[in-house]
């Protein structure tokens, strides 16, 4: 990873993330999606807190070592999936934290470096893995059933022409394996056709990336782990870029809102049998990036931040 590639990364809604987590001196905060350290750096600069930074990408962890020269023991770097944060932290001797930050976007170095295979704009090996484990995107498009490919494109990419794209992939791989991002982008573009300014392969590449990295499953596991790790008064803040991810975060917080102190009518007493709240929202709905940020960093335009404060109620689901 070149220094130039890393320098292109701009953390999205960094000020809003810091405000949501409100780090205090001595607090322990998890940055579950370290990337190139934008949010971690902002948190460490805001207070004399300690940040445990997690990333499955070995290149991200290696790049993060430069931050340790400035912050020393206040920064702990752990390689792994944020869905496994509970086990990672327990192995490091940490069983509770004051904040958890999750930024679900793909980092600019991953998108911009052709060798990572995320982008249809620069030809490279069809990989898309955020780490180096498990099947790649090439494995999936060359080996999966046509019906499975169509389902992934339709559900995760919300691609209207999912069946046509899957059929085109099936025909192309029968002639020779699809190994390059450029090859796949051409196949998808021919099946979808150009409409407007957006590249026709955008939705397909998004769907494949989310599938290869099990991004929705990872988010689900991460939210549950954060609920178990956070102390009463601790904060969870999540930035999502995809409607499916944002919906999952929204429903998670709604399912933890409880009803013990809420009634249908203010004239009726609280229901003593209602579930207690596990999280209280910090603000209504989702925050969006400012117009100035979107102008400076167009990749921020779809970002949505949701945040809530952990109560003293026990977690809804115990650790497995």
N, C-alpha and C positions, 0 to 999 in steps of 0.2 A: 504494500500500500504506500503510494507516494505521499509526501508531505503536501503536495499541491492538491491531491484528491481529498485528503483529510480536511484541508483548509476550506474546501468548498461547502462543508457541512455547516448549516445554520440551525441551531436548536429552535424548534417551533414553540411559541408561547412560553418562553423561558421565564419571563417576569410573572406571568399568570400562574405558572407551576409553582414558583417560589412563594407567591402570595397564598396559594391554596394550602401548601404544606407548612407554611409559617415556621421554618426551622429555628430552633432555639439553641443556645450554647449547651453543649453536652448531649444533644438529641442524637439518636441513631436513626438514620433514614436509609431505606433501600431504593436505589435506582435500578429497577429491574431490566431496563433497556438502555444500557450504558452508551452504546453506539460510539460516538467520538467524544463523549464526555461533556456535551454542552449543558445539559441539565445538572449533572453532577457538579461541574465547576460553578454554576450559578448558586447552587445550594451551599457549597463549601464557602463561597464568598459572602453569603448572606449571614452566616453565624458560625461560631466555632463548634459546628456539629461534626459528626462522623458519618460518612456515606459508605455503604456497602454497595458496590457497583457490580452488576451481573450482566453478562452477555455470553451468548453461545458462540459468537464469532471470535475465533482466536486472534484474528488481526486487530479487532477492537480492543481486546484485553492487552495485547502487546503494545498498541499505541497508547493505551492508558498509563503505561508505566512512566511516561514522561511527566504525568501529573503528580506522581508520587514524590518526585524531587521537590515539589512545591508544598504539598500537603502532608507528606509523611504518613504517619499512622492514622491520620484522620480519613484516609482513603484505603479501603480494602477492596481489591479486585478479585472477583470470583468468576471463573468460566463455567457456564451452564445455562440452563433454561430458566426463565423467571417463574415458570410454572412449578419448578422444583425449589423455589427459594426457601421454603421451610426447611428442607433437608440440607441445602447448602449452608444456610445460616446456623442450623443446629450443629453441623460438622465444624463450624468456625467458633462454636461456643456461644452463639447468640440465640436466645429463645423468645425475644420480644423486641419490637421496634416502635418508634414514634411516628414514622411516616413511610409511605410507599409511593413511588412515582413510576408510572408506566407511560412510555411514549411509543405507540404502536406503529409509527411510521418506519419505513425503510430508510436507513441513513444514506446520505448523498454519496459517500464513497462506495457503498454497495451498488447503488444505481448507476453511478458514473463510470465505474471500472468494468470494462467489457468482459474481463476474465471471470467476473463473478456470475455472469449469465443472467442477470435480472432484466436487462433492458433490450427492447426491440430497436432502439436507436443506434446501438453500436454492436456490431457482430462479435460474438464470442461463443464459448462453449455453453450449451443449454443446460445450466446447472440450477441456479436459483436457491440453493440451500444457504441458509444463514449460518449454519455451522458446516462441518464436514462429514456429518453422519447421515445415514439413511439414503433412500433412493433420490435421485436427482430428477429434475423436470424432464430430461431426455429419457430416463428410465420410464417415467409415467407415460409420456406421449407415444413411446414406441411399444410399450407392453400392455397398457390398460385396454380393457374392452371399449369399443366405440361408445357404448351406452354410458359407461362410467365417465368417459371424457366429456360427453355431452352434459351429463348431470353436474359435473364439477364446474364447467363453463357457465351453465345456467344458474346454479345456486350461488357460487362464490363470485362469479364475474358479472352476474345479471346480464349475460350476453343473450340477446334475443335470437340470434342465429346460431345458437349453440349446436344444434343438430347438424347444420350445414358445415360448421367449422370442424366438428368431430369427424364427419364423413370425409372432408378434404384431408384431414390428418391421416385417416385410415388409408386413403388411396395413396398418399404420398409415401408413407412408411412402408407400403407394400413394394414400392420400387426400390427404396433404400432408406436406412435408418435416418431419422431427423436428429442431427447432432448440434446444430448451430442456431443461435437466436435469430440470425438473419434469415435462415431457411424457414423457421416457424413463422416469423413475422410475414414473410411473403405468402405463405400458405393461408394464413388467417386473413390477410388483406384481400386476397383473391376471393375468398369465400364470403367475406362480410361486405366488401366494397367501401369506398371512401364516402363519408358523409360529414361535412363540416371540417373543422381543423383538427379534431382529435384523430390520432392514428387508429386505424381499425383494429389493431392488435392489442390496444390498451386493456380492454376488459379480459381478454384471454390470458394475457401475461399476468395480470393481477390474480386471476383465479388460480392459475398454476402455481404461482408463488405462495398463495395462501394455503393451497392444498399440500404442496411439498413440505412446508414448514409447520403444518397443522396449527395455523395461527389462531383459529377460533377455539380449538381445544386447549391450546396453550393459554389463551386469555382466560378461559373458564377456570382452569387450574390455578392460574395466578391470582385471580380475584378471591378464590376460596382460601388460598394460602395467606394472602394479605389479611383477610378477616381473622384468621387464627393468630397471626403474628402481632397485630397491632394492639397496643395497650389502650385502655380507656382514654379517650381524648386524642388518640393518634389519628392521623389523616391519610386517606387514600385519594390520589389524584391520577386520572387517566386521560390521556389525549388519544383520541381515535380519529382515523382518517377515512374509514370505510363505514358505510351505513350499517352493515351487519355487525361490525365490532361495536359501534356506538350503541346500537340497539341492545346488544348483549350487556354492555356496561349499565345502560339505563335500567334494564330489567333486573339486573343484579341489585342495584341500589334500591329499586322499588320493592323487591322481595325482602329486603332487610329493613324497610321503613317501619315495620311493626304496626300495631294497632292498639297497644295497651293504653296509650294516653289519648287515643283519638276515638271519637264517636260519630255516629250518623248525625246526631243533633247535639248542640251544645247544652241542651237542657237535660240530656241523659248522662248518667255516670259512665266512666270508662268501663270497658268490658274487661273483667279480671282474667278471662280465659284467652284473651287475644295475645298473639305473639309480641314480645317486647321488641323495640327497635334495636337493631344491631349497628345501624349507621344513621346519622342525621345529615341531610344535605347541607353543604356550605352555602349554596346559592341555588336558585330555581333554574331548572333546565341545564343547558350546556352553554359555556362561554365560547366565543369565537375569536379568532385573531383580529387585531385591529386592521383597518384599511391600510395603514402605513406598513405593517408587517407583511401583508399580502403583496403590496406593491414591491417591497424589497425582496421578498422570498415567495414566489408564486406557488411553491409546493405547500405553503401553509394554508392555502385557500379552503381546503376541505377539513381542516382540523376542528375538533370539538373537544372541549375540556369539561369533564364532570368530576366532582370532588365531594367527599363526605367525611364526617368525623365519626370515629368508632365510639360506641357506647360501652358501658360495662357489662352488657348482656353477653352470655356465652355465645360462641359461634354457632350458626345454624347447623353446620355439618362438622362433625369431628374429623380429625386427621385420619387418613386411611393408611 
